[in-house]
Amino acid sequence: MYLDDSLKKIIEKDVDKFLKKEISEIIREITGNLESTEYDENSNFKTDLNFDSLDYTRLIVDAEDTFNIEIKDSENVKFSTPKEFKEYILKKIEQRELERGFKY
């Protein structure tokens, strides 16, 4: 059983909003520039956005707390862009709801 399309869109908007806020905040801290927080969803966390391991870990922990999901250490090395991270979060949310037996 998969999530209803309208519910998926709502969840996706929430994930987009979260990522924009968190990534922008980290970019501001890295650059010291309060104005420049633009990034592309295909930007590489390390090479384009200058994320270090602490920035990356913070993003993961904040996502876990915000969306009540668990991202195992063995899985988090797979994310190199915001787009990949978003897709993973959406899958984890869907998996969590299906495991709970949530009916849509």
Backbone as CSV, one residue per row, in Angstrom:
resi,resn,N_x,N_y,N_z,CA_x,CA_y,CA_z,C_x,C_y,C_z
1,MET,0.838,-1.166,0.000,0.000,0.000,0.000,0.891,1.240,0.000
2,TYR,0.582,2.191,-0.829,1.382,3.396,-0.943,0.571,4.605,-0.530
3,LEU,1.289,5.677,-0.234,0.619,6.905,0.188,-0.231,7.473,-0.939
4,ASP,-1.357,8.033,-0.568,-2.241,8.726,-1.483,-1.479,9.898,-2.117
5,ASP,-1.719,10.173,-3.402,-0.991,11.224,-4.109,-1.144,12.594,-3.468
6,SER,-2.339,12.930,-2.996,-2.526,14.248,-2.384,-1.758,14.349,-1.069
7,LEU,-1.702,13.263,-0.316,-0.931,13.254,0.920,0.558,13.329,0.611
8,LYS,0.999,12.641,-0.431,2.397,12.711,-0.846,2.801,14.142,-1.172
9,LYS,1.923,14.870,-1.844,2.228,16.257,-2.209,2.362,17.132,-0.968
10,ILE,1.513,16.917,0.006,1.588,17.684,1.247,2.900,17.384,1.971
11,ILE,3.232,16.117,2.080,4.469,15.720,2.752,5.676,16.259,1.988
12,GLU,5.637,16.188,0.672,6.745,16.680,-0.143,6.947,18.176,0.063
13,LYS,5.874,18.933,0.174,5.993,20.371,0.440,6.643,20.614,1.794
14,ASP,6.265,19.826,2.793,6.870,19.951,4.118,8.366,19.647,4.068
15,VAL,8.738,18.614,3.339,10.151,18.249,3.225,10.909,19.341,2.478
16,ASP,10.325,19.865,1.396,10.959,20.963,0.655,11.192,22.177,1.560
17,LYS,10.173,22.523,2.321,10.269,23.673,3.222,11.362,23.450,4.268
18,PHE,11.398,22.260,4.847,12.419,21.913,5.835,13.816,22.035,5.233
19,LEU,14.029,21.415,4.066,15.349,21.436,3.452,15.783,22.852,3.111
20,LYS,14.879,23.637,2.561,15.226,25.018,2.215,15.669,25.777,3.454
21,LYS,14.928,25.649,4.532,15.255,26.348,5.774,16.580,25.872,6.344
22,GLU,16.736,24.574,6.502,17.940,24.028,7.138,19.193,24.247,6.298
23,ILE,19.105,23.965,5.002,20.274,24.133,4.146,20.655,25.604,4.054
24,SER,19.672,26.483,3.938,19.949,27.912,3.880,20.630,28.392,5.154
25,GLU,20.165,27.914,6.286,20.762,28.294,7.563,22.219,27.843,7.653
26,ILE,22.484,26.635,7.222,23.855,26.122,7.256,24.732,26.906,6.282
27,ILE,24.219,27.217,5.099,24.986,28.001,4.123,25.335,29.365,4.719
28,ARG,24.371,30.001,5.391,24.636,31.304,6.023,25.763,31.189,7.050
29,GLU,25.750,30.133,7.830,26.791,29.938,8.840,28.150,29.671,8.201
30,ILE,28.167,28.905,7.131,29.429,28.573,6.457,30.032,29.823,5.822
31,THR,29.209,30.581,5.112,29.718,31.722,4.349,29.788,33.008,5.163
32,GLY,29.012,33.083,6.237,28.945,34.326,6.993,28.119,35.382,6.277
33,ASN,27.502,35.005,5.178,26.699,35.919,4.374,25.226,35.642,4.653
34,LEU,24.556,36.596,5.268,23.152,36.404,5.623,22.215,36.501,4.429
35,GLU,22.693,37.048,3.334,21.847,37.244,2.152,21.902,36.071,1.177
36,SER,23.071,35.499,0.982,23.276,34.486,-0.052,23.003,33.089,0.489
37,THR,21.827,32.569,0.194,21.491,31.210,0.615,20.921,30.406,-0.546
38,GLU,21.175,30.849,-1.744,20.659,30.157,-2.916,21.449,28.872,-3.171
39,TYR,20.735,27.857,-3.539,21.356,26.599,-3.922,20.400,25.883,-4.859
40,ASP,20.941,24.947,-5.597,20.170,24.147,-6.531,19.940,22.779,-5.895
41,GLU,18.823,22.159,-6.180,18.547,20.847,-5.582,19.550,19.785,-6.021
42,ASN,20.283,20.055,-7.084,21.307,19.129,-7.551,22.718,19.538,-7.111
43,SER,22.804,20.566,-6.267,24.099,20.992,-5.747,24.688,19.897,-4.871
44,ASN,25.980,19.701,-4.990,26.654,18.711,-4.159,26.903,19.336,-2.784
45,PHE,26.514,18.600,-1.729,26.681,19.125,-0.382,28.123,19.546,-0.109
46,LYS,29.060,18.706,-0.496,30.458,18.958,-0.153,31.117,19.968,-1.093
47,THR,31.041,19.725,-2.384,31.790,20.559,-3.323,31.102,21.877,-3.669
48,ASP,29.788,21.882,-3.762,29.075,23.108,-4.139,28.640,23.942,-2.935
49,LEU,28.219,23.266,-1.867,27.681,23.968,-0.705,28.677,24.046,0.451
50,ASN,29.829,23.424,0.275,30.901,23.456,1.274,30.508,22.880,2.620
51,PHE,29.635,21.895,2.622,29.257,21.231,3.869,30.424,20.392,4.360
52,ASP,30.695,20.454,5.659,31.649,19.516,6.244,30.846,18.432,6.954
53,SER,31.528,17.508,7.595,30.827,16.381,8.209,29.873,16.831,9.312
54,LEU,30.210,17.887,10.036,29.317,18.386,11.085,28.047,19.008,10.506
55,ASP,28.181,19.741,9.406,27.008,20.329,8.739,26.082,19.227,8.253
56,TYR,26.672,18.230,7.655,25.926,17.102,7.107,25.206,16.344,8.224
57,THR,25.926,16.101,9.307,25.343,15.401,10.454,24.197,16.197,11.048
58,ARG,24.377,17.487,11.153,23.319,18.359,11.682,22.056,18.268,10.831
59,LEU,22.228,18.286,9.525,21.085,18.189,8.619,20.357,16.860,8.822
60,ILE,21.099,15.799,8.966,20.505,14.470,9.154,19.759,14.393,10.482
61,VAL,20.404,14.851,11.554,19.772,14.811,12.879,18.504,15.665,12.896
62,ASP,18.576,16.845,12.292,17.389,17.716,12.239,16.264,17.056,11.446
63,ALA,16.587,16.364,10.363,15.566,15.662,9.575,14.958,14.529,10.391
64,GLU,15.794,13.795,11.115,15.282,12.710,11.955,14.309,13.246,12.998
65,ASP,14.688,14.332,13.641,13.834,14.924,14.681,12.544,15.500,14.101
66,THR,12.667,16.189,12.991,11.510,16.854,12.388,10.488,15.865,11.854
67,PHE,10.952,14.804,11.204,10.047,13.879,10.528,9.878,12.540,11.244
68,ASN,10.473,12.425,12.435,10.351,11.208,13.235,10.751,9.964,12.426
69,ILE,11.934,10.054,11.839,12.483,8.944,11.064,13.874,8.628,11.603
70,GLU,14.400,7.472,11.217,15.764,7.107,11.595,16.588,6.926,10.330
71,ILE,17.723,7.607,10.295,18.647,7.473,9.174,19.900,6.805,9.726
72,LYS,20.095,5.573,9.349,21.231,4.805,9.853,22.535,5.326,9.262
73,ASP,23.597,5.228,10.049,24.903,5.688,9.585,25.299,5.036,8.267
74,SER,24.953,3.781,8.103,25.314,3.076,6.876,24.568,3.604,5.655
75,GLU,23.464,4.314,5.871,22.667,4.848,4.764,23.011,6.288,4.418
76,ASN,23.488,7.066,5.381,23.615,8.505,5.134,24.748,8.885,4.189
77,VAL,25.658,7.988,3.895,26.723,8.319,2.961,26.223,8.355,1.516
78,LYS,25.011,7.968,1.298,24.458,7.894,-0.054,23.927,9.232,-0.566
79,PHE,23.838,10.228,0.303,23.249,11.504,-0.093,24.333,12.481,-0.493
80,SER,24.303,12.916,-1.730,25.276,13.929,-2.130,24.611,15.231,-2.538
81,THR,23.281,15.201,-2.741,22.567,16.420,-3.138,21.286,16.567,-2.310
82,PRO,20.768,17.798,-2.211,19.478,17.985,-1.543,18.365,17.147,-2.176
83,LYS,18.396,16.995,-3.481,17.368,16.206,-4.170,17.399,14.745,-3.714
84,GLU,18.590,14.167,-3.625,18.715,12.785,-3.170,18.258,12.641,-1.720
85,PHE,18.610,13.624,-0.901,18.231,13.588,0.503,16.718,13.697,0.646
86,LYS,16.100,14.568,-0.130,14.640,14.727,-0.109,13.949,13.418,-0.498
87,GLU,14.413,12.791,-1.566,13.805,11.534,-2.014,13.918,10.466,-0.935
88,TYR,15.060,10.442,-0.257,15.251,9.466,0.806,14.305,9.741,1.973
89,ILE,14.182,10.996,2.378,13.273,11.352,3.476,11.847,10.931,3.142
90,LEU,11.415,11.206,1.927,10.058,10.825,1.516,9.862,9.312,1.584
91,LYS,10.855,8.547,1.176,10.762,7.087,1.252,10.695,6.616,2.701
92,LYS,11.495,7.236,3.562,11.498,6.862,4.977,10.154,7.177,5.637
93,ILE,9.558,8.294,5.292,8.244,8.655,5.841,7.204,7.641,5.386
94,GLU,7.231,7.310,4.111,6.275,6.332,3.584,6.477,4.971,4.245
95,GLN,7.719,4.562,4.382,8.026,3.283,5.029,7.530,3.282,6.473
96,ARG,7.762,4.360,7.184,7.320,4.455,8.579,5.810,4.311,8.678
97,GLU,5.096,4.995,7.826,3.637,4.959,7.869,3.099,3.586,7.482
98,LEU,3.730,2.948,6.527,3.282,1.613,6.133,3.550,0.597,7.238
99,GLU,4.676,0.742,7.932,4.985,-0.152,9.046,3.997,0.027,10.194
100,ARG,3.502,1.226,10.353,2.509,1.506,11.410,1.130,1.006,11.001
101,GLY,0.988,0.625,9.753,-0.306,0.159,9.269,-1.261,1.283,8.966
102,PHE,-0.702,2.462,8.691,-1.527,3.621,8.385,-2.237,3.388,7.068
103,LYS,-3.545,3.557,7.060,-4.345,3.341,5.847,-4.668,4.669,5.188
104,TYR,-4.446,4.743,3.876,-4.752,5.950,3.119,-5.897,5.693,2.176
